């Protein structure tokens, strides 16, 4: 069986991954707060952990991997959006949840095994909070319930910060009812116009952090294998998850994995800089989802990722070339070096280098395996990648001839390479060799019968 090594944020080292139960490998990834469109940065953890999901399924079997990604559908941002728009909270969360699913499907993400919504797990949150109070790890104050950070000696271990550093670096809510500035809200009161549920502490709603602990415990058990998310969630969200879960008596996650942040043209994405855009913005501008995914995977997940127009153009050219090749593929052939790259802490840049090698060698059956493993093969050549003016059958003939010509040139059979080139010209196909590959266009004198004869080996 393939040996996986993954970087564990908790230990700050790469470790061999050994699942608690190989028959049920379990992963939890923090999902979106559904009040608006997903921006480009939101797509990065989805794509990263989708590759890990695919890898785990390949190693342990599809039926032996459970992947949970939640939706936060109770939050002050959602409440504010409802107040601004005059729409109901339910309408907003239903619409934005579907937007998210549609956009992530467009970038090639598989749906997780389970996608729980916070509002479906209020009872489990209330039960966990009650248990924390009973154990002395939480306290009620003025209708709120707060977690007592000082009751958990290892608080700060995940992020490697002292409590003083965390206070200085966090937006700590100042409240007179807090015993410690770092204590965080598990439950808070709701006014009549806000969503609320009955609880032992009055009508209210949960804090942000408790939902993931309650849902992970309910769906994955006392201890599970991997917890993932963006590095921006390491503190305070994941730090707080660990504290409340461990104090509730749950082992929680063995591995913690975090992807780094995204920039645009070398700058932090922000509306004030005019470089903020959503996944849907790109899709509506004609950027294919496969291209978005390719650019994301070209940078290792633990490094900051810079989205640039140059990278987008290069990704589109590369994928167009590869799709023309894999349109000729038969059955996919597994490629151990690619699996070894992905098994080394999801080294997707190395995997993409290997795909370039396979394409240059004309190994189309192995190339299609690699594209599928990275989630870059939609099952057929997408419409955007097809050659304008040519039918699918004609494109297949041309792609095969290009592959034969490249193979002839590599083995220095220039007579065969020239035969194919001259035959294409006679068939009414303009060809141009560029640094990104061979480009071909249909001319007015195009004759598919001549093209067939070239494909059959005639000099015509």
N, C-alpha and C positions, 0 to 999 in steps of 0.2 A: 504494500500500500504506500502511496505517496506520503512523504514526510513534509508537513507544513511547519514553517517557522513564521511567527508573527511578532511584531513589536508590541510589547505590553507596556502601555503608558504607566501602569501602576508600578512596575518594577524598573522602568526606563531601560529595558533591554529586550533584545530579540530572544524568544523562547520557542522551543519545540511545542507545537500545539498537540495536546492529548485530550480529546473530549472526555467529559465525565461519563458519558454513555454513547459509544459509537453508533448505537441504534437510534439515538435521538439527540443529535447535535443541535444546540439551542443558541440563538443569537437575538439580541434586542438592540434596536437602533432608534434613537429619538427622532420622531417625525416632526411635521410642521404644525405651527399654530395657524389655523385656517381662518384668515380674515382678508386675504388678498392673494394675488398671483405669486407664484414662486419665482424669486429672482434667481439669477444665474448661480450665485453662491449656494443657494438651497439645493441645487441639482448635484453639487459635487459629492456630498455624503451619500446621496441616493445611488449615484453611479459607482462610487467606490465600493459600497457594501453590497451592491448588486453583483459586482465581479466576485466578491468574497462568497456570496450566496451561491453563485454558479460553481465556483471552485469547490466549495464544501459538498454540493450536490454531486459533483463529478467524482469526488474522492469517496464519499460515504454512501452515495445513492440518494436519488431525489426524495424517496419516501422517508429518509432518515435525517432530514434537516428541517428544523422549525425556525422560521424567521418571523419575528414580530416587529412591526414598526407602527407607532401610535399616531393618532391625530389629537392634538390639543384643541378641543372645541368648547372649552370654557376658559375665558381669559379676559382681562380688562381691555385689551386691544380690540377684541371682538365686540365687547360691550360698547366701546367708544364708536366703532364703525356703525353699529346698529343705531346709536343715538344720532350720529351725523347724517345717516342716509334715510332714517325713518323706516327701515326694513326690519323684519324680525330677525332675531339671532339665529333661529333655525334655518331660515332661508339663506342667510349669509354663509353659515357653516356648510350647508348642503351644497351650495353652489361652488364655494372655494375648494371644498374637498374634491369635487369632481374635476375642477380645473387642474388641481394638483395631479390627480390620477391620470388625466389625459396628457398632461405635459410630460410626466415621467415615463409614460408609455411611449411617447414620441422619441425620447432619448434612449429607448431600448431597455428600460428597467422592467424586470419581472415583478409581478405583484407578490408581496410577502405572503407567508402562510396565513398570518392574521394581521388585521389592521384595526385594532381596538380604538374606540373613541372614549375620551376621558369621561364623558357624561354617562357612559354605560357602566362605569366602575365606581360610582360614588359610594355605594355600600361597602365595597372592599376598602376604600380609602378611610371611611369613618371607622371601620373595624381596626385598621392599622393604627390610626391616630389614638383610638381608645387604648390600645395595647401599649403605645409609647407613653401615654400619661400614667398608666398603671405601673409601669416599670421605672418611672421617675425621669424619663428622657424628654418629656414635654409637659407643658403647663398651660392652663387656661388663664386668660387675662383680658378683661373687657370685651368679651364675645369672641376673642381670637384664641386660637391654640398655636403655641409656638414651640419649636424644637429647641431644647437647651443644648447649645453647642458644647458647653463645658462638660457635659455629661459623657461625651465621646472623646476619649483621649487621643484617638488617631485622626481627628479632624484636621484636614490640610495635607494628608499624606499623598493623595492622588495628584494634587497640583504642586506639591513640594513647597508650600508656603506656610509661614507662621501665621497665627491668628492676627497679629499686629499688621503684617503685610497684607493680609486679606481685607482687613478693615480699611487700610489706606487705599487699596486698589479696587475696592468694590463700591457700588452705589448702595450703601447701607441705609435702609429706611430708618430714620430716627423716630422712635415712638416711646412715649413715657412708660408704656406697659411692658417693655422688654427688659428682661433681667440683664442681658448682655447685648451689645450692639449687633453681634453676629447672629443672634438667634433668628431663625427664619420661620415664616408663616406656614403652618400646616392647614389651618382653617380660618376663614374670616367671615364676618357677618355680611349679609346682603340686605339692601333696602328693597322695598316692594317692587321697584322697576327693574331690578337686576335679577339674574338667574339665582335660584337658591334652593336648598334641600334641607329638610328637617334633620337635626342632629342633636346629640346630647348637650351641645353648646349653643343651641338656638338655630334659627334658619340662617343658612350661609352657603358658602361654596369653598372648594378646596384651593389651597395654594398650588403653585405650579409644580413644585418638586415631588409632591407626594403621589401624583398620578402615575408616574413611571414606575415607582417602587411597587405600588399596588398592582398595576397591570402586569408587570414582569413576574411578580410572585404568583399571581393567579394563573397566568398562561404558561410560565416556564418552570415554576417550582421554586423550592428553597434556594437552590444554587443552579446557575446555568453557565454556559461556556464563554460567551463573548457579549460585551456591551460596547456599542459604537456610537459615534456622532462627531460633529465638528469640534475642533479644538476650542472654539468659543464657548462650548458647553462644559468644558472641563471644570471650570469654576465660574459661578457657584453651583450650577445645576447638578453636575455629576458628583461633585463633592458632597452635596446635600443628600443626593440619592443614597450614596454609600452610607452616610451617617445614619439616616433614618432606617434604612433596611437592616444594617448590621445590629442596630440597637433594638430592632423588632425581633431579632433572633434569626434573621435570614442570612445565609452565606453570601448571596448575591453573585456577582460576576467574577469569573476567574481571570479573564483577559479584558483589558480596556484598550480600545483602539480609537484614535482620533485623527481625522484628516485636517490638514492645514487650510488656511484661508485662501480666498481668491482675490486677485487684482484684475484690473482692466487697463491694458497699455501701461503697466508699471505703476499704477496708482490704485489706492483703495477705492472700491466702488462706492459711489455716493451720489445722491441726487444733486447735491450742491455743485459737484464737479461735472455734471452732465454725462457721466459714464455709467449710470445705473440703468439696467434693463432686466427684464424678466425673460424667462425661457420662452414664453409665448411671443414676446417682442421679436426674438430671433427667428422663431419658426414662421411668424407672419411676414418677416422680411425675406423669407426664402432660404434661410439657413437650415439645411436638413438636420434632423435629430441625430443621425449617425455621425455627422460632422461635429456637432456639439460634444458628443460622447468621445470621439476620437481625440479631440483637443484636450479634454479633461484627462484622459488616460495617458496622454503623452508626457505628463509630469507625475512623478511618484507622489502618492497620496500624502506622505508626511512632509512634503515640501510645498511652500507657497506656490500657487498656480497663477500664471499670468495669461489672461485671455487677450489675444491680439488679433487684429485683422489679418496679419501675415500668417499666423498659425491657422486661422480659419481657412484661408485660401489654399495653403499647402495641404491641409487635411482633406479638403474637397477634391483636389487634384489626385491625391494618393488613393482615396477611396474609389473615385471614379475608375481609375486604372485597375485597381484590385477587383472591383465588381465586374469589369469586363472579362477579367481572367476567370473568376470563380463561376461565371455563367457557363463555363465549359466543364466544371467539375462533376465528377461522379460521386461516389460515396466519400464522406469525409474520412481522412486518415489521421489518427492521433499523432501528435508530435511531442515526444518526451521533453526536448529542450524547452519548449514553450511552457509545459506544465511545471518544469523545474523553476523557471523564472517566476511564474505566478506563485509557486509554493514558497518562494523566498520573499516573504512579507509583501506579497502583491506587487512584484516589480513589473508593472505594466509598461514602463518605457523600454525595458529590455525585451518584453514580449513583442512590442511593436517593431523593434529592430529585427527580431527574428521573422516577423511577417514580411518585412522588406526583403530579407534574404530569400524567403520562400517565393515571393513574387518574382524576384530577379532570376531565380532558378527555374521558374515555370512550374513549380510544384503546386498545382492548383488544388488537388484534393487535400493536401495538408494545409494549404492556405485557408481553405473554407472551414476547416476544423478550428484553426486559430481565430478567425474572425468570429465564429460562433461562440467560442469560449469567452471571448472578450465582449460578447453581446453586440457585435458590430455587423452581424449578418441577419437581415430581416427575413430571410427565407427565399428571397428572389431579388433580382437586381431591381432596386427602387427606381421609380420613374425619373427622378431627378438625375440619376447616373446614366440613363440610357442616352445613346448618341442621337441627337436630333436628326430627323430625316430618314433614319434607317429603321427597318422592322427589327423585332427581336431576333428573328432567324438570320437576318443580314448582319446584325451586330455580333452574333455568335460566330459566323464565318470570319468576319474581320478580326475578332479577338483571337481566334485560333490561328489565323495567318500571321498576326502580329507576334504571337507566341512562337510560332515556327521560325519566323524571321529572326527574332532575338536569339533563339537557340542556335540557328545556323551561324549567326555572327559570332557567338561565343566559341563555337568550335572551329571558327575560321573557314567555314564553308561559304565563302563570299559569292560563289556562283549561285547557290540556292537562295541566299539572301537577296541577290539582285533579281533573280527570277520572280520572287514573290513581289518585290517592290515594283518591277516593271509591269507585272501582271495586274497589280492594283491600279496603276496609272491607266492601263488600257481598259480596265473595268469602270473607269470614271470615278476613282477614289483619289482624293488629294491626301497625301501623307506628309507629315512634318515631324522630324525627330527633334525633341526638346529635352531639356534637362529633367523634365518631369515625366518623360515617356513619349510615346508616339501618339500624335493627334491625327485623326483622319476625318475628312469631310466628304459629303456626297456632292458630286458635280452633276451638271445637266446631262452629260453623256453616260451616266451610270447605267451599267448593264449587269444584272444579277447573274445572267447565264455565263458571262465571262468570268465573274467572280467565282462561280461554281467550278469552272474549269481550272482556275488558279488553285483553288482549294484541293482539287483532285490531282494536282501535280503536273498539269499541262503548262507548257510555256506560252501558249496562245500567242 
